[in-house]
Amino acid sequence: MRYREMVPFLLLLSVGYVVSPALADTSHERVALSLVGNDCSSRRQTISLALTQVQGVTGVDLESVPDHVLVDIERGVVMPENLRAAVAERLNVGTQCRAEIMTSCISASLSPETQ
């Protein structure tokens, strides 16, 4: 008798295991930008401010990888090129620093704050 009472619960539990991967949050991604130039280390605050003001940016990490910035974004809201352009626009003309979009090499999971 006790077994029959558990059957609906076990069925519900097994359906949850099947459905939960389909419900995983895939709306975020991490973009890596390489910071190139002699002035980049002194412009970190400016770079961070430029990126955090872009709509769709949920996190900016300038600490994890030297000479790079890892940017957590909402997929479909902002494109990597928008990030590069935001940094370029904020840096003064003549500054020896630019951001380049990384297309390989760094693969880092989302920061714990955005998960």
C-alpha positions as a Markdown table, in Angstrom:
| # | Residue | x | y | z |
|---|---|---|---|---|
| 1 | Met | 0.0 | 0.0 | 0.0 |
| 2 | Arg | 2.8 | 2.4 | 0.9 |
| 3 | Tyr | 4.5 | 1.7 | -2.5 |
| 4 | Arg | 1.3 | 2.8 | -4.4 |
| 5 | Glu | 1.3 | 6.1 | -2.6 |
| 6 | Met | 4.9 | 6.8 | -3.6 |
| 7 | Val | 4.4 | 6.1 | -7.4 |
| 8 | Pro | 2.9 | 9.6 | -8.2 |
| 9 | Phe | 5.8 | 11.2 | -6.3 |
| 10 | Leu | 8.4 | 9.1 | -8.1 |
| 11 | Leu | 6.9 | 9.9 | -11.4 |
| 12 | Leu | 6.8 | 13.6 | -10.7 |
| 13 | Leu | 10.4 | 13.4 | -9.5 |
| 14 | Ser | 11.6 | 11.6 | -12.6 |
| 15 | Val | 9.8 | 14.1 | -14.9 |
| 16 | Gly | 11.6 | 16.9 | -13.0 |
| 17 | Tyr | 15.0 | 15.4 | -13.9 |
| 18 | Val | 14.1 | 15.2 | -17.5 |
| 19 | Val | 12.6 | 18.7 | -17.8 |
| 20 | Ser | 15.1 | 20.6 | -15.7 |
| 21 | Pro | 18.0 | 20.7 | -18.3 |
| 22 | Ala | 15.5 | 22.2 | -20.8 |
| 23 | Leu | 14.7 | 24.9 | -18.3 |
| 24 | Ala | 18.4 | 25.8 | -17.6 |
| 25 | Asp | 19.2 | 29.5 | -18.0 |
| 26 | Thr | 20.9 | 30.0 | -21.4 |
| 27 | Ser | 20.1 | 33.7 | -21.6 |
| 28 | His | 23.6 | 34.7 | -20.4 |
| 29 | Glu | 27.0 | 34.4 | -21.9 |
| 30 | Arg | 30.6 | 35.6 | -21.1 |
| 31 | Val | 32.6 | 37.6 | -23.6 |
| 32 | Ala | 36.3 | 38.0 | -23.3 |
| 33 | Leu | 38.0 | 41.2 | -24.4 |
| 34 | Ser | 41.8 | 41.5 | -24.7 |
| 35 | Leu | 43.1 | 44.8 | -23.5 |
| 36 | Val | 46.0 | 45.9 | -25.8 |
| 37 | Gly | 48.3 | 48.9 | -25.1 |
| 38 | Asn | 50.5 | 50.5 | -22.6 |
| 39 | Asp | 47.8 | 52.7 | -21.0 |
| 40 | Cys | 45.3 | 49.9 | -20.3 |
| 41 | Ser | 46.3 | 49.3 | -16.7 |
| 42 | Ser | 45.8 | 52.9 | -15.8 |
| 43 | Arg | 42.4 | 53.0 | -17.6 |
| 44 | Arg | 40.8 | 50.0 | -15.8 |
| 45 | Gln | 38.2 | 52.1 | -14.0 |
| 46 | Thr | 37.2 | 53.9 | -17.2 |
| 47 | Ile | 36.9 | 50.6 | -19.0 |
| 48 | Ser | 34.8 | 49.1 | -16.3 |
| 49 | Leu | 32.5 | 52.1 | -16.2 |
| 50 | Ala | 32.1 | 52.1 | -20.0 |
| 51 | Leu | 31.1 | 48.4 | -19.9 |
| 52 | Thr | 28.7 | 48.5 | -17.0 |
| 53 | Gln | 26.8 | 51.3 | -18.7 |
| 54 | Val | 26.0 | 49.1 | -21.7 |
| 55 | Gln | 22.4 | 47.8 | -21.6 |
| 56 | Gly | 22.5 | 44.0 | -21.2 |
| 57 | Val | 25.8 | 43.8 | -19.3 |
| 58 | Thr | 25.4 | 42.0 | -16.0 |
| 59 | Gly | 29.0 | 41.7 | -14.8 |
| 60 | Val | 32.5 | 43.0 | -15.5 |
| 61 | Asp | 35.6 | 41.1 | -14.3 |
| 62 | Leu | 39.0 | 42.9 | -14.8 |
| 63 | Glu | 40.8 | 40.7 | -12.1 |
| 64 | Ser | 40.6 | 37.1 | -13.2 |
| 65 | Val | 42.7 | 37.2 | -16.4 |
| 66 | Pro | 45.7 | 39.6 | -16.8 |
| 67 | Asp | 45.3 | 42.1 | -19.7 |
| 68 | His | 41.7 | 41.0 | -20.3 |
| 69 | Val | 38.2 | 41.8 | -19.2 |
| 70 | Leu | 35.5 | 39.2 | -18.9 |
| 71 | Val | 32.0 | 40.6 | -19.5 |
| 72 | Asp | 28.8 | 38.8 | -18.6 |
| 73 | Ile | 26.0 | 39.7 | -20.9 |
| 74 | Glu | 22.4 | 38.9 | -21.6 |
| 75 | Arg | 22.3 | 37.0 | -24.9 |
| 76 | Gly | 20.5 | 38.8 | -27.6 |
| 77 | Val | 20.5 | 42.1 | -25.8 |
| 78 | Val | 24.1 | 43.2 | -26.5 |
| 79 | Met | 26.6 | 41.9 | -29.0 |
| 80 | Pro | 30.4 | 41.7 | -28.4 |
| 81 | Glu | 31.0 | 44.4 | -30.9 |
| 82 | Asn | 28.9 | 46.8 | -28.8 |
| 83 | Leu | 31.3 | 46.1 | -25.9 |
| 84 | Arg | 34.4 | 46.9 | -27.9 |
| 85 | Ala | 32.8 | 50.1 | -29.3 |
| 86 | Ala | 31.8 | 51.2 | -25.8 |
| 87 | Val | 35.4 | 50.9 | -24.6 |
| 88 | Ala | 36.7 | 52.7 | -27.7 |
| 89 | Glu | 34.2 | 55.5 | -27.3 |
| 90 | Arg | 35.0 | 56.1 | -23.6 |
| 91 | Leu | 38.8 | 56.1 | -24.0 |
| 92 | Asn | 40.4 | 59.4 | -24.9 |
| 93 | Val | 41.8 | 59.9 | -28.4 |
| 94 | Gly | 45.5 | 59.2 | -28.2 |
| 95 | Thr | 45.2 | 56.7 | -25.4 |
| 96 | Gln | 47.4 | 53.7 | -25.9 |
| 97 | Cys | 44.7 | 51.2 | -25.1 |
| 98 | Arg | 42.1 | 49.3 | -27.1 |
| 99 | Ala | 39.8 | 46.3 | -26.5 |
| 100 | Glu | 39.7 | 43.4 | -28.9 |
| 101 | Ile | 37.1 | 40.7 | -29.0 |
| 102 | Met | 38.5 | 37.3 | -28.1 |
| 103 | Thr | 37.0 | 34.5 | -30.3 |
| 104 | Ser | 39.0 | 31.7 | -28.6 |
| 105 | Cys | 41.4 | 30.7 | -25.9 |
| 106 | Ile | 39.5 | 31.9 | -22.9 |
| 107 | Ser | 36.4 | 29.9 | -21.8 |
| 108 | Ala | 35.2 | 30.8 | -18.4 |
| 109 | Ser | 31.9 | 30.1 | -16.8 |
| 110 | Leu | 29.6 | 32.9 | -15.7 |
| 111 | Ser | 30.6 | 34.5 | -12.4 |
| 112 | Pro | 28.7 | 33.2 | -9.4 |
| 113 | Glu | 26.8 | 36.5 | -9.0 |
| 114 | Thr | 25.1 | 36.1 | -12.4 |
| 115 | Gln | 24.2 | 32.4 | -12.1 |
